[in-house]
Amino acid sequence: MQGVFVREHAKAVAIHDDVVVLHLAAPLKGERTWWRTEEVGDETFTEGIPTFRAWYRRSMRSKRLSIPIYLWSVHMAFKRIESEVWRPDIIHANIYSAGFPSVVIGNRRRIPVLITEHYSKFPRRALRALEVVKPRYAFARARFALPVSQALQKAITDYGVRAKFRVVPNVVDTSVFFPPPKGRKHSGRKHLLFVGRLTAAKGFDNLLRAFSDLAPSFGDWRLDVVGEGPASADYEALARSLRISDKVFFHGY
């Protein structure tokens, strides 16, 4: 669920072309090896799209030493994909942190790199000074940077990041989400739907407070919440304290 946007992009591209997914996983813990790559065998998860994961071990001596180890782990994972599957025509990275090793590999092999950006830290102005180095490096060397909205593109450029931008909105499965047929009667009650992980970064508490403020004027509205997360219990408690728990329905995943 945390990388569902990658999953949906891969499935959308797979309609037209061959796709392999490489997940740059969390650092290794409790292992002596410096790096490891494995292919995901669960087809209910991959849905037929070859998927690999790459781990690396952080250096205990220096954070700077961890960077070449990280890049080497990605390089070795990429070599495995080249030998076992095929050499890609395009590398598509999701979020600048994956874009950083992607442009290093892509530029050495003369493979164009595209970087899709979703990260909410840009509009929230939450990137620290040292964190901005990676997006500046990655976006400047990518063939195109693909923010999911005009507002996100502006937030990125406000950090002084320069790139060839093309806005590409998040993909949607139109066999599931589509306008109702003309002439269909509405049930009368109005539904507001939230879908996402329930974390503090999402600002879901703002939605609950706004819904509470509007509830007296919009008595026929209800809020349906699909998703879970570390703040689920806190948000359910907030709905009760705002006295809107009879209008807010938490459905989980």
N, C-alpha and C positions, 0 to 999 in steps of 0.2 A: 504493500500500500504506500510505503514511503517514496517509492520510485514509480508510481503508477503513470506519470507523464512519460517516462521513458518507454514503458510497456506499450502505451497507446501510440506513441510515435512509431515504434518498431512495427506494430501490427498494421498501421496505416501504410507505411512504406512497403511492407511485405505483400500488399495487394498488387504492387507493380514491379518490385525488384527483390533480389535476394538480400537478406539481412542477417547479420550476426551481432549479438549484443555482448559487450565486454563491460562487466561491472567492476569498477575499481573499489574493492571492498575495504573494510576497516583494517587497521594495522593488526598484524599477527600478535597473539598473546599466548604465552606458555609454550612456544615452539622455538627450537634452536635454529631452524632454517631461516635464511634472510628473505626468501620470497617463495611464493607458491601459487600455482595456477591450477584450476580444476574446471571441468565442464559440468554444468548443471544437468542432471539426468531426469529430473521430474518433468515429464511432458505436460502434466496438468498445469504446471507453472509456466513453462516456456512456450506452450501452444505450438510446438513444432519449429520455433525459431531457435537456432543454435545459440546457447548462452554460456559464457565463461565468466569466472570470477578470478580476480588477481589480488593477492595479499602481499604485504611487505612488512618487514620488522624494523621498527624505529631504532635509531642509534641511541644508546644510553649516554654516549659521550657528548654529542652535539646535535641540535636540531638541523643544522646545516648539512651534516652528513646523511641525514635521513632523506634529503631530497634526491641525491643520486641513487640511493637504494630504491626509492619509490619509482623513479624513472626507469631503472633497470627492470623492476618487476613488471611494469607496463610493457616495456620493450619485449621481454621474454614471452609475455602473454600474447602480444601481437604476433610474434614470430610463430607461436604455436598455431594461431588462427591461420596464418599464411600457409603453413605446411599441412594442416589437417583439413582446412575448409577451402579458402581461396584468398587471394590478395584483393582487398577492397578498392573500388574506384573512388569512393568518397568516405571520409571519416566524419561522422556526425556526433559531436560531443554535447552533452546536456550539462549546463552550468559551467562557469569559467574555470572552476577547480579541476574538472575533467578536461577542459579545453587546453589547459597548460601542458600536460604531457601529450595531448593529441597533436598540438601544433609542432612540438619537438619531433615527434615521430613522423607526422605528415610532411613536414618541410624537408626532412632528410630523405624521405622516399618519394618526394614530389607527388604526393596525394593531397588533393584539396581538402581543407578542413572547414566544416561549418559548426558554429557553436550556437545552440539554442539556449536562451537565458530566461530563467523564471524567478531568480532569487529576490526575495522580498527585502533583503538587507539594503539593496540600492535605494529604493524609495523611502525606506525608514532611516536612511543616513546612518546605518549601523556598522559600516565597514571601518575597521581601524586603518591607520595610515599604511602599515606594512601589508595589510590584506589587499590593498588596491594594486600592489605591484603585479599580482598574478593576472587580474583581468586586463590591465593595461598591456602586459606582454602577450597574452593569449589573443585578445581581440584584434590587436594590431597585425598579427601574423595569420589570422584566419582569412579564408576567402570571403566569407560573410559572417556577420554576427546577427542572430535572429532572435531579438526580444519578442515576447508574446504580446506586447502592446506598445502603443506610442508613448504612453506615460512611463513605461519601464525604460524605453530607449532614452527618454529625456533624463531620467534619474541616473542612468549609466553615464551619459555624457556630462552630467553635472559633476561627476568625479574626475573629469578630465580624460576619460577613456575615449579613444578615437578608433573607429572601425568603419568598414563598409556595412551599413545596417540595412536589413530588410525585415520588416515586421511580419511574423508568421504566427497567428493566434494558435492557442492550444487546439489540438484535434478533438473531434467529437464523433462518436459512432452514430450516424444518422439512421441506422436501423433501430436504434433504441430511443434516441431523442429527436423528435420531429414535431412540427405544428399539428394540432388536432385537425381532423377533416372538417371542412366547412359545413356548417349547419349542426355541428355537434352541440348539444345542450350542456351548459355548465351546471354542476351540482348546486351552485349557489354559495357554498362556503369557500372562502379564499385561502389558499395554502401558500406559505412561504417556505422554500426548501433550502437548507444548508447542507452541503456535502463537503467533508474535509476532516483532517485530523484535528482533534480537540487539544490544541496546545496554546500556550500563552501568546506565541508569535502570531497566531491567526486573528487575534482581536475579537474573538467570539463574544466576550463579555460586553463589548460595545453593541453588538447586535441584540443581545438580551435586554440591555438597558433601554435601547431605542424601542424595542418591541414593547417593553413595559410602559414607556411613556405614551405610545400610540394606542395601547390596548383599550383605554376607555372610549376612544373615538372609532375604533375598528373592532367592534366586538365579535364580528363573524370571521376574523382572521385566526389562523393557527400556524405554528412554526414547527416543521418537521426537520429533525436533525439526524443525518446519516453520517456515522463515523465515530471513532473512539480515539482516545489519547490520554496522556498523563494528567490532563486537566478535566477529564470527564466528570469525576465526582464533584469537583469544585463548581463546575458550570451547572450541574443538576441542583446543587445546593443554592447557587445564586438564583436560579429560576424559582425555587421555593421561597427564598427570602424576598424576591420581587413580587411574589403572589401571582405568578403567571404559569405555574406548573400545570394548571388545567388546560393551558393553551399551547404548551411546548412539549413535544413528544420526541424522546431520545430513542432511536431505533437501533443504535450500535452499527457494527459493520454490515 
